[in-house]
Amino acid sequence: MRRLQAFKFELRPDGRQERRMRRFAGACRFVFNEALALQKRRQEQGGKRLGYAGLCKLLTGWRNGSPLPSGGVAAWLADAPVHPLQQTLKDLERAYANFFAKRADFPRFKKKGWSASFRYPDPKQIKLDQDNSRVFLPKLGWLRDRNSRGVLGEGKSVTVSLSGGRWRASIQTEREVAQPIPRGEGVGIDMGIARFATLSDGTFYAPLKSFRRHEAALRKAQQSMSRKVKCSNHWKKARARVERIPCCIGNARRDYLHKATTTISKNHAIVFMEDLQVGNMSQSASGTVENPGRNVRAKSGLNKSILDQGWSEFRRQLEYKMEWRGGWLPVVPPRNTSRTCPCCGHVSAAHRQTQARFECVECGFEENADVVGAIHALRVGHARIACEVGGTESPAAARRSGSFRCKPGLSAVGISGLYAGEDLNAPRASGPAGRSASGYCAGPG
């Protein structure tokens, strides 16, 4: 089994190397903007858009002193390595492909000082010395790094980026691993705000709320920056403080998501998750001038909470980690997941008397609404697999779906201790809350 994995380290360049990296990142941004301006001009004139090979030919001329689309010459581009500049043109080609596939907006020009990065795609030009904690990159030489872990596999490419005032190198590797065998039973997951993720066995992960914790500090730093004279020394220092806070927010969020997804992927062979359209759910409710929206302030707070949770990143991490461990992450439709009773199957909006509590109006079943949604996702997922298999037994379908607990024992999971608390592979005669095995209800389906 071939596995692609990236290892990210912080670089410790000297003054000369840092100046060179800033120039290389600026050259990549300059080439991207020139190529984008050329493509837009050709489109306005009714010409055909150039491909990656055509842009590379123009890049060779620009490096040799040929006129640029915007006028003038840029022979200084020859000081930067050619491969990162070519990779910038490949990024532009990918941006156009995503736009035509309706996966992203139209490519935009890159601003100076934001998202500075460049990529070395040739593994023959990259050297890694893990014993001495350093990496060799063309036209930069040996750079010291904080080697916090060993790099596994053969290096394929290196991406150098600037974030929060610190340079980092992401080394993409490739290696062969044995085919993993999945462990644990199937489980459903319901995403929420009060509870970040709730599993069908009753375990839930408390939300981190990394943005909410730093929101006041970020607001004060932005207010302080707005009072400074733009481009002055004090303004630059205030801007550096503003950039560091979002970096800390993102690092904390990614660390929490990695811990949660690693725990889930290790303990479950198949995970059913709702197919949530986060982009649609977090749209603004302001409306237009002719048709203004309602409850704009409340919807704005909800959107902020949704985006603070990182649901899309959670799904992305969980998907590839399940694949690494031989598991599977199918998605199910999110409709009526928290309105369907897991015992009698009755569907009604009246079950949700409050946002967190579920009480069936037919059979009187009571439970947390997130747990009910996770159980419904698990059942719908198994039913869809059974229909798709069509009588053919697959490893996912052959695995026992397990019974559904009417009163599952709940255990909050925090940041420091993300282990769920019980061995899911071990046989158990009673539930976590002391219920006997007969205290389970299978329900319809």
C-alpha positions in Angstrom: 0.0 0.0 0.0 1.5 3.3 -1.1 1.2 6.1 1.5 1.8 9.8 0.9 2.5 11.8 4.0 3.9 15.2 4.8 6.2 16.2 7.7 6.3 19.8 8.7 9.2 21.5 10.6 10.0 25.0 11.6 13.1 26.4 9.9 15.8 28.4 11.6 17.4 30.4 8.8 20.1 33.0 9.2 19.7 36.6 8.0 21.0 35.9 4.5 18.8 32.8 4.0 15.7 34.6 5.2 16.2 37.5 2.8 16.7 35.0 0.0 13.5 33.1 0.9 11.5 36.4 0.9 12.9 37.2 -2.5 12.0 33.8 -3.8 8.5 34.0 -2.5 8.1 37.5 -4.0 9.4 36.2 -7.4 6.8 33.4 -7.3 4.0 35.9 -6.5 5.2 38.2 -9.3 5.2 35.4 -11.8 1.7 34.3 -10.7 0.3 37.8 -11.1 2.0 38.4 -14.5 0.7 35.1 -15.8 -2.8 35.8 -14.5 -2.8 39.3 -16.1 -1.7 37.8 -19.4 -4.5 35.2 -19.3 -7.1 37.8 -18.5 -5.9 40.0 -21.3 -6.0 37.1 -23.8 -9.5 36.3 -22.7 -10.7 39.9 -23.1 -9.3 39.9 -26.6 -11.0 36.7 -27.5 -7.8 34.6 -27.6 -7.2 31.1 -26.3 -6.0 30.6 -22.8 -2.4 29.4 -22.6 -1.6 26.1 -21.0 1.2 25.3 -18.5 3.7 24.5 -21.3 3.1 27.8 -23.1 3.5 29.8 -19.9 6.7 27.9 -19.1 8.1 29.1 -22.5 7.2 32.7 -21.7 8.8 32.3 -18.2 12.1 31.3 -19.8 12.0 34.5 -21.9 11.1 36.6 -18.8 14.1 35.2 -17.0 16.3 36.1 -20.0 15.1 39.7 -20.2 12.1 39.5 -22.6 9.4 42.1 -22.1 6.7 41.3 -19.6 2.9 41.5 -20.3 2.7 44.5 -18.0 5.7 46.2 -19.7 9.3 46.4 -18.7 11.7 43.5 -18.0 12.4 41.4 -14.9 15.8 39.8 -15.5 16.1 39.5 -11.7 13.9 36.5 -11.9 17.0 34.5 -12.9 18.2 34.8 -9.3 15.3 32.7 -8.1 15.3 28.9 -8.7 13.4 28.0 -11.8 11.4 25.0 -10.4 9.5 27.0 -7.8 8.6 29.6 -10.5 7.3 26.8 -12.7 5.3 25.4 -9.9 3.6 28.8 -9.5 2.4 28.5 -13.1 1.1 25.0 -12.3 -0.8 26.4 -9.3 -2.4 28.9 -11.7 -3.4 26.2 -14.1 -4.9 24.2 -11.1 -6.8 27.4 -10.0 -8.3 27.7 -13.5 -9.3 24.0 -13.4 -11.0 24.4 -10.1 -12.8 27.4 -11.3 -14.2 25.7 -14.4 -15.1 22.7 -12.3 -17.1 25.0 -10.0 -14.9 24.1 -7.0 -13.5 27.6 -6.4 -13.9 31.2 -7.5 -12.0 32.8 -10.3 -8.2 33.2 -9.6 -7.3 36.4 -8.0 -4.0 38.4 -7.8 -1.8 37.7 -4.9 -1.1 40.5 -2.4 2.4 41.3 -1.1 3.0 40.1 2.4 0.3 37.4 2.5 0.7 33.7 2.0 4.3 33.7 1.0 5.4 30.3 -0.1 7.3 28.4 -2.8 7.7 24.7 -3.6 10.7 22.5 -4.8 9.3 19.6 -6.8 12.5 17.8 -7.7 13.6 15.2 -5.1 17.1 15.0 -6.6 17.8 18.6 -5.5 16.7 18.1 -1.9 18.9 16.6 0.8 17.8 15.8 4.3 20.1 15.3 7.2 18.0 14.3 10.1 21.0 13.5 12.4 22.1 17.1 12.3 18.6 18.6 12.0 19.1 20.4 8.7 17.8 20.3 5.1 19.4 21.4 1.8 17.5 23.4 -0.7 18.7 24.9 -4.0 20.1 28.4 -3.8 19.6 28.4 -0.1 22.1 25.8 1.1 21.8 24.0 4.4 19.0 25.3 6.6 18.7 24.4 10.3 15.3 23.0 11.4 13.5 21.9 14.5 13.5 18.2 13.8 10.7 17.2 16.2 10.1 13.8 14.6 11.7 11.4 12.1 10.8 11.7 8.4 9.6 8.3 7.1 9.8 7.4 3.4 11.4 8.9 0.4 11.2 12.7 0.0 9.2 13.9 -3.1 8.9 17.6 -2.7 9.4 20.4 -0.2 7.1 23.4 0.3 8.6 26.4 2.2 6.0 28.8 3.7 5.8 31.8 6.0 3.2 31.9 8.7 3.0 34.0 11.8 6.5 35.4 11.2 8.1 31.9 11.1 9.3 29.9 8.1 8.3 26.3 7.9 9.2 23.4 5.5 6.7 20.8 4.6 8.4 17.6 3.3 6.1 15.3 1.3 7.2 11.7 1.4 6.1 8.4 -0.2 6.6 4.9 1.2 5.1 1.4 1.1 3.3 0.1 4.1 1.6 -3.2 4.9 -2.1 -3.4 4.2 -3.7 -2.4 7.6 -6.5 -4.4 9.2 -9.3 -2.2 10.7 -10.2 -2.6 14.3 -13.4 -1.9 16.2 -17.1 -1.7 15.3 -19.0 0.7 13.2 -20.0 4.1 14.7 -22.1 7.1 13.7 -21.0 10.7 14.2 -23.2 13.8 14.7 -21.5 17.2 14.4 -22.8 20.1 16.6 -22.0 23.3 18.3 -22.6 22.6 22.0 -20.9 19.2 21.4 -18.3 19.2 18.7 -18.7 15.5 17.8 -21.1 13.0 19.3 -20.6 9.2 18.7 -23.5 6.7 18.6 -22.0 4.9 21.6 -22.5 7.9 23.7 -19.0 9.4 23.7 -18.8 13.0 22.8 -16.0 15.5 22.2 -16.3 18.9 23.8 -15.7 21.9 21.5 -12.4 23.6 21.7 -13.6 27.1 20.6 -10.1 28.3 19.8 -11.3 31.4 18.0 -13.7 32.4 20.7 -10.8 32.2 23.2 -8.6 34.5 21.3 -11.3 36.8 19.8 -10.9 39.6 22.4 -7.1 39.6 22.0 -7.4 39.6 18.2 -9.9 42.5 18.3 -7.6 44.6 20.5 -4.6 43.9 18.3 -6.5 44.9 15.2 -7.7 48.1 16.9 -4.1 48.9 17.9 -2.9 48.4 14.4 -5.7 50.6 12.9 -4.4 53.5 15.1 -0.9 53.3 13.7 0.4 55.2 10.6 0.3 52.7 7.7 3.7 51.2 6.7 5.5 52.8 9.7 7.7 50.8 12.0 5.0 50.7 14.8 2.4 49.6 12.2 4.6 46.8 11.1 5.1 45.6 14.7 1.4 45.8 15.3 0.7 43.9 12.1 3.1 41.1 13.2 1.1 40.8 16.4 -2.1 40.5 14.5 -0.6 37.8 12.2 0.6 35.7 15.2 -2.9 35.4 16.8 -4.6 33.6 13.9 -1.6 31.4 13.6 -2.0 30.3 17.2 -5.8 29.8 16.7 -5.1 27.6 13.7 -2.4 25.5 15.4 -4.6 24.9 18.4 -7.6 23.9 16.2 -5.5 21.5 14.0 -3.9 19.9 17.1 -7.3 19.2 18.6 -8.7 17.8 15.4 -5.7 15.6 14.9 -6.1 14.1 18.4 -9.8 13.5 17.9 -9.5 12.0 14.5 -6.6 9.8 15.5 -8.6 8.4 18.4 -11.7 7.7 16.3 -9.8 6.1 13.4 -7.9 3.8 15.8 -11.0 2.5 17.6 -13.5 2.1 14.7 -13.4 0.2 11.4 -16.2 2.2 9.7 -17.5 5.6 10.6 -20.7 7.1 9.2 -20.8 10.8 9.0 -23.4 13.3 7.9 -22.8 14.9 4.5 -22.9 18.5 5.7 -22.6 21.4 3.3 -20.6 23.7 5.6 -20.4 26.4 2.9 -24.2 26.6 2.6 -24.8 26.4 6.4 -22.4 29.3 7.1 -23.8 31.7 4.5 -24.8 35.2 5.7 -28.5 36.0 6.3 -28.1 39.7 5.5 -29.9 39.3 2.2 -30.2 42.2 -0.2 -31.5 45.8 -0.1 -34.8 44.7 -1.7 -35.2 41.6 0.5 -33.3 42.1 3.8 -32.7 39.1 5.9 -34.0 38.3 9.4 -32.1 37.5 12.6 -28.8 38.6 11.0 -27.0 39.0 14.2 -28.0 35.6 15.5 -27.1 33.9 12.2 -23.7 35.7 12.2 -22.9 34.2 15.6 -24.0 30.8 14.5 -21.8 31.0 11.4 -18.9 32.0 13.5 -19.4 29.0 15.8 -19.7 26.6 12.8 -16.5 27.8 11.2 -14.7 27.8 14.6 -15.4 24.1 14.9 -13.6 23.1 11.7 -16.1 20.5 10.5 -14.6 20.3 7.0 -11.1 19.8 8.3 -12.3 17.2 10.7 -13.9 15.3 7.9 -10.8 15.6 5.7 -8.5 14.3 8.4 -10.8 11.5 9.4 -11.2 10.4 5.8 -7.5 9.9 5.1 -6.7 8.4 8.6 -9.5 5.9 8.2 -8.0 4.9 4.8 -4.5 4.6 6.4 -5.8 2.2 9.0 -7.9 0.2 6.5 -11.2 1.7 7.6 -13.9 3.5 5.7 -15.7 6.8 6.1 -19.0 6.8 4.1 -21.3 9.8 4.4 -25.1 9.8 4.8 -27.8 12.4 4.0 -28.3 14.7 7.0 -32.1 15.0 6.6 -34.1 14.2 9.8 -31.1 12.7 11.6 -32.1 14.4 14.9 -35.9 14.1 14.3 -36.2 10.3 14.0 -36.8 8.3 17.1 -34.3 5.4 17.3 -36.8 3.2 19.1 -40.1 3.6 17.3 -38.9 5.3 14.1 -41.4 8.2 14.3 -40.3 11.3 12.5 -41.4 14.7 13.7 -40.1 18.1 14.5 -42.0 18.0 17.8 -39.4 15.6 19.2 -37.0 18.5 19.6 -38.5 20.4 22.5 -35.1 22.1 23.1 -32.0 22.2 21.0 -30.2 19.6 23.1 -33.0 17.3 24.3 -34.9 14.7 22.3 -38.2 13.4 23.6 -40.4 11.2 21.3 -44.0 12.2 21.3 -45.0 8.6 20.4 -43.1 6.2 22.7 -41.7 8.7 25.2 -38.0 7.9 24.4 -35.7 10.6 25.8 -32.1 11.2 25.0 -29.6 13.9 23.9 -30.4 15.1 20.4 -26.8 14.7 19.2 -26.8 11.0 20.3 -30.0 10.4 18.5 -28.5 12.0 15.3 -25.4 9.8 15.6 -27.5 6.6 16.0 -29.6 7.5 13.0 -26.5 8.2 10.9 -25.2 4.7 11.9 -28.5 3.0 10.9 -28.9 4.9 7.7 -25.3 4.1 6.7 -25.7 0.4 7.3 -29.0 0.4 5.3 -27.4 2.1 2.4 -24.4 -0.3 2.4 -26.8 -3.2 2.4 -28.7 -1.8 -0.6 -25.5 -1.0 -2.5 -23.9 -4.4 -1.8 -27.0 -6.2 -3.2 -26.3 -9.5 -1.5 -22.6 -9.5 -1.9 -20.8 -9.6 1.4 -18.1 -6.9 1.8 -15.8 -6.4 4.8 -17.7 -3.3 5.9 -21.2 -4.9 5.4 -20.1 -8.2 7.1 -19.0 -6.4 10.2 -21.7 -6.6 12.9 -23.5 -3.3 13.2 -24.1 -3.8 16.9 -27.1 -2.9 19.0 -28.3 0.6 19.9 -28.5 1.7 23.5 -31.6 3.6 24.6 -29.7 5.2 27.5 -26.0 5.3 26.5 -23.5 6.3 29.1 -22.0 9.7 28.2 -18.4 10.6 28.8 -17.0 14.0 28.0 -13.6 14.0 26.2 -11.3 16.9 26.7 -8.2 18.1 24.9 -5.6 16.4 27.2 -7.4 13.1 27.4 -8.9 12.2 24.1 -9.2 8.4 24.7 -12.8 7.3 24.7 -12.4 5.5 28.0 -13.3 1.8 27.1 -12.0 -0.9 24.9 -14.5 -1.2 22.0 -13.0 -4.6 21.0 -13.4 -6.3 24.3 -16.7 -8.1 25.0 -18.9 -6.5 27.6 -21.8 -7.8 29.5 -23.1 -4.5 30.7 -23.0 -0.9 29.5 -20.8 1.9 31.0 -23.7 3.1 33.1 -24.4 -0.4 34.6 -27.1 -1.5 32.1 -27.4 -5.1 31.3 -27.1 -6.3 27.7 -30.9 -6.6 27.6 -31.2 -2.9 28.1 -30.6 -2.2 24.4 -33.3 -1.5 21.8 -32.7 -2.5 18.2 -35.4 -0.2 16.8 -36.7 -0.3 13.2 -34.4 -1.0 10.3 
